[in-house]
Amino acid sequence: MKRFVRFISFITVLVMFVTSLSAVDSAVTSEILSFQAENEKQERIDEIFSQMNSLLLEKYMLKQQVANSQAENIIDRASIDSKMASINNEYQLYELELSSLGVRKIDKNNPDDISIVTEMIKSQNFNEISTNSDVDYTDLEDIVDFLLDGLSVYRFDGTRTVNGQTYTYAYLRVVDDKGYDLYTNSTGKLELVNDSPNTLGELLQYNFEYFLTNSTIGVISDLFPQGWLIEWGLGNVATVLNSFNPNANISMGSGGIYMVGATTVTQMTYYLIYQPQYSQWVTVGSRASDVAFAISEDLHINVAGELITKERGFNNNFETGKTWYWYIDNFVNTNNKVHHDIGTINIRTNNDTTFSHTPIYYRKPGDAIW
C-alpha cells in the first residue's frame, strides 16, 4: 500500500512539473508571437511612411518643374494638376492605414501631445537661436506651435519589457509635407568635368565614385545598390560615346559637359521613454527613418560635329539606424542616447571631390525652424 501511495505521489509531482513546464512554454510562445505581431506591424508602418516620403519627393520635383516651366512659359498646368491630385489622394489613403495601425497625427489641441513635443525639444539651447529669423522663439510654446505649423508629426505609443521591467515608450515621426521644405534639400546641377578635354578618349578617362563622410550608414553599397552609382565613367552614361573614335575632337554644348544634381527629403524618427519618477519624457535617440532621394545627370557634348545629349535620373529610398525597439533597449541597458546621422554624399572624380550633397538631419526637430 505504501508503495502505491508513493507511486501516486510521484505521478502527482510529475504531472505538476509537466504542467508547470507547459505553462512556462505557453507563456514564452505567447510572448514570441506577440513580439512577431508587433514587429510585423512596425515594418508595415515603416513601409507606409517610406511610400509617403517618395510621394513627397515626387511632389517637390513637380513643384520645381512648375517653376522651371513658368520661367520658360511652357507649363502644362492640366497635366501637373492631375498628377498633384493623384499624389494627394494616394497620400490620404496611406494616412488612413497608419491610423488603423495605431499611428496618429499630433493634435495641437491635445495637451498630452503638446507635452511630448515640448519635452522632445526642451534641450535646445535658445541662446544660439539665429537672430536673422523673423519669428520670436524666446517662448518655448511659440517654438512648438511654429514647428507643428511647418511639419506633420505622427505619434506611436507602446510598452516594451526589458530585463523583466516594462517601460512606456513613444516615437515621433516628423514628415515634411506642409510645403515648407524644412527637411528637404536640393543641390543645383554642378559641373563635374572641370577642365577642357580635347578628345573623346581624354573625356572617357573620367571616372566617378560616390562616397560618404560623417555617416553612420556604413559602406556605400548600402546606400546605392546599383553599380553605376558606386563607380562609373561617362561611357556608361551614354554608351553611344563608345562607338566613336577616341581621337575624335570634342567641344561643349550649352552649359557644362556633365552636370549632376541631387534632391533629398528626410523623415526623422525620435524615440522617447517616459520616466514616471520625473513625470516627463526623455529622448533616447533619433534616426533618419526614410530618405527619399533623386539624382539627375545631364550630358551635353559635340563629338566630331555630332551633338550628343543624354539625361539620366535615379530615385531610391534609404534609412539610417536600427529597428524600432533597439533605441528603447539600448537606453535601458546603457543609459546612452544614440543618433544615427546620414552624413554627406560626395562624388569624387579623378581623385578630387567636386560635388557634395548633405541630406537634412536634425537631432532635435527644433533646429529645423532656426
N, C-alpha and C positions, 0 to 999 in steps of 0.2 A: 504493500500500500504506500509506504514511504517513497519507494522508487517511482511509483505512479505520480505521486504529488510533486516530486522533484521534476519529473518529466513535464508535467503540466506547467510548472513554474518556468521551466526553461523555454517551453514553447511560447508562453505568455511574454517573457522578456524578449525573445527573438522577434515575435510579432510587433511588439512595441518599438524595437530597434529598427526593423524594416519600415514600419510606418513613419518613424521619425526621419529616416533617410529619404523616404518618398516625399515627405513634406518639404524637406530642405531642397531636394532635387526639383520639386514643383515650383518652389519659390525662386530658385535660380533660373529655371526655364522661363518663368513669368517675367523676371527682370530682364533677361536677354531679349525676349520677344518685345517687351516694352521699349527697350533701347533701339532695337531694329526698326520698330514702327516710327519712333521719334526721328531717327536718323534719316529714314526714307522721306519723312515729311520735310525735314530741313533741306535735304537735297533738292526736293521739288521746289521749295521756296527759293533756293539759290538759282535754280533754272529759270524760274519766272522772272526774278529780278534781272538776270542776265539778258533775257529776251526783251525786257522793258528797256534796258540800257542800250541795246542795239537799236531799238526804235528811236530812242532819244538822239543817238548819233546820226541816224538817217534823217531825223527831223532837223538837226543842226546843219547837216550838209545841204538839205533843201533850202534852208534859210540863206545859206551862203550862195547857193545857186540863184535865188531870187535877187540878192544884192548884186551879183555879177551881171545877171540878165538885165536888171534895171539900168545898170551903168551902160550897157551896150544896146538898150532899148529893144531887146529880142525876147522878152519874157512871155512864156506860155502860162498865163495865170490859171486857166481852167485845169490844165494838167497837174500843176503843182497843188492847187486847192484840193483836187481829188485825192492826191497822194497823202496830203496832210490829214484829210478826213479819215482815210483808211487807217493811218497810223494811230490817230486819236481813238478810233473805235476799238482797235486791237488792244491798245493800252488799257482802256477801261475794262475790257474783259479780263486782262491779267490782274487788275486791281481787285476785281470781284473774286477771282480764285484765291488771291492772297488772303482776303478777308475770311474765306471759308476755311483756310488753314490756320487761322488764329493770329494773323498779322493785321494790325490796324494802323491807320494813319493817325499821327499825333493830332490831338484836338486842342486848339488854343484856348478853348473854354473849359478844359478839364484840368483842375488844379494838380492832380497826380501826374499828368503828362507834362505840364509846365515844370513841375518839381524835378522830374528826372532829367529833363533837358537842361535845367538850371544847374543841377549837380554836375552834369557832364562837362559844362564849360566854365564852372566856377574857378578852376585853377588858372584861367587865363590871367596873365599879368596886364592889368589895364593901364599901367603906366607906359606901356610900349605901344599903345594904340596909335595908329597913324594920325597925324594932325592934318593930313590932306583930305580926310573924309568929310563929307557934307553932313554926316549923321553924328549926333552926340551919343557916345557909347558909355558915358560915365555911369549910367544906371544899368545894372545887370538885367532888369526886366525889359529895358529897351533892346538890349542885345538879343535876348531870347525872342522877343517879338519880331525883330527885324530878320533874324535867322529863319524863323518859321514862315515869314512872308516870302523869303527868297528861295527856300528849298522845301521839298517834301520830306518829312521824317516819318518813317514807319517803325512800329514798336512790336516786339515779340517778348512775352513773359513766360518764364518756366521755372522749374526747380531741377536741381542737379545734386545727386548724392555723391559725395567724395569722401573716402575714408570713413564711411559709416555715418557721416553728418550731411544733412540736407540743406542746400543753400538756395535762396531765391535769386534768380538772375534775370537780366533782360538784355536785349541788344537793340540798338537803334540803327537803322539803315537810312543813310542820307542820300536822297535822289535829286539830281539837278534837272527837274522837269518843269520849272516855272518860268523859263525863258531868260533867266538872269545869267546863265552860263558860269556859275560860281565854281563848279567842279569840272569845267570844260576848258581845254587848252588847244589852240590851233596855231601851228607854226607855218608861216607862209612858205611857199616854194623857194628853195635856195639852190643856187648853182653848185654842183658838185665837181665839175671839171674846171679847175681854177686856172690852168694855163691854156695855151692855144696849140694843140697838136696839129701838125701839118698833114699827116697822112692817116688813113683809116687804121693802119697797123698800130700806130702810136696810140690812137684812141682806144683801141680794143685791149691794150695792155692795162687799162684802168681796171682795178678790182675794188669791190665794195664789200664792207663787212659791218654787220650790226654788232654792237656790244653794249653792256650795261655797266653803269657806275653807281655806287652808293645804293645798291638794291639788295633786298632780301629774297629775290625771286630764285636765284640760282643760275644755272647755265642758260645761255641764250636760246638754246633749242627748246627750252620750256616756254619761252615767250613767242618764238617764231618757228613753228614746226616745219614750215615749208623751207626747203633747202635754199631757194633763191633769195630768201630773206636773211640767210645767215652769211652767205658769201656768193657773189655773182659778178659778172662783167657785163659791159654794155651789149655784148653779143648775145646775152641771154634775154635782155630786154627787147631787142629787135633782131631776131635770128636772120632777117634778110641781110643784115650787115655782113654776115659771114660769107655771103655769096659774091661779095665784091673783092677786087684785087686789093690786098693790104697796102699796096703802094699808091692807091688812088688818093688824089688830093681831096681835102675836106674843107668846108667852111661852115660857120654857124649860120643858122637861120635867125629869125627874130627872137630876141631873148637869149638864154643860155643854151648850151648843147644838151645838158641833162639836169633836170630840176626835180627835187623831191620835197614833198610837203607831208605833214602829219597832223592828225586831229585825234584827241582822246577825250572821252567822257568817263569820269571816275564815279563809282558808287563806293561810299565808305560805310563800314560797319563798326560801331563802337560797342564794346562789351562791358557790362556793369554787373556788380554784385551788390545786393542790399545788405547793409550792416545794421542789424536791429539795435545793437548796443549804442550806436551813434544816431540812429534814426535817419540814415542817409544812404545814398547810392555812391559807389566808388567805381570809377572807370578802371578796368583792369587790362585793357588792350584795344588795339584797332588794327584793321586791315583794309586793303582795297579789295572788297569782295567781288567787284567786277570792274574791269576797264575795257570799254569798247573803243577800238582804235581803227583808224583808216589811214593808209599810206598811199599816196598818189605819186606817180612818176611820169615825167614828160620828156621825150627825146625829140629834138629838132636838129637836123643836120643835113647839109648838102654834100653828097658824095658823088664826085665825078659828074657834076651837073644835075644829079637827080636828088630831089628833096625827099628825105626820109623823116616821117613823123610817127611817133609811137606813144600811146598813152597806156598806162597800166595802173590798176588800183588793187588794193588788198585790204579786206576788212576781217577782223577777228576779235575775240574777247580773251582776256586772261585775268588772273587774280593773284593776289599775294596771300601769305599767311596760312593758317591752319583751319581745321574744321571747327564747327560751332561750339563744341564743348571744351576744346583744348584750352581756351583762354580762362575758363572757369577753373578747370583742374589745375592749370599752371599757377594761377594766383593763390589758390588754396594751399598748394604744396610748396611754393617758393616765396610767396608774398611779393612777387615781381610783376610789374606791368610790362607788356610787350607790344611793340608797334612794328608791323611788318611793312616797311616802306617799299614803294615802287622803284625809286631811283630814276636815273636819266637814261633815255635811249639815245645812243650815239651811232653815227655812221662814220666809219674810217675808210678813207680812200688813199691808196698808196702810202699807208702808214701815217696819214695825217687825219686828225679829226676835223671834219668840215661841216658837220651838221649835228645838232643836238635837239632833243625834244624831251621835256620833262612833264609827264602827266601830273595832274593835281593830286596831292596827298596832304591832308590836314590831320595831324594827330588830335587836334581839338577843332571841332567844327566852327567855333567862334572865329578862328583865323580866316575863314572864308569871307568875312564881312569887313575886315580892315587890313 
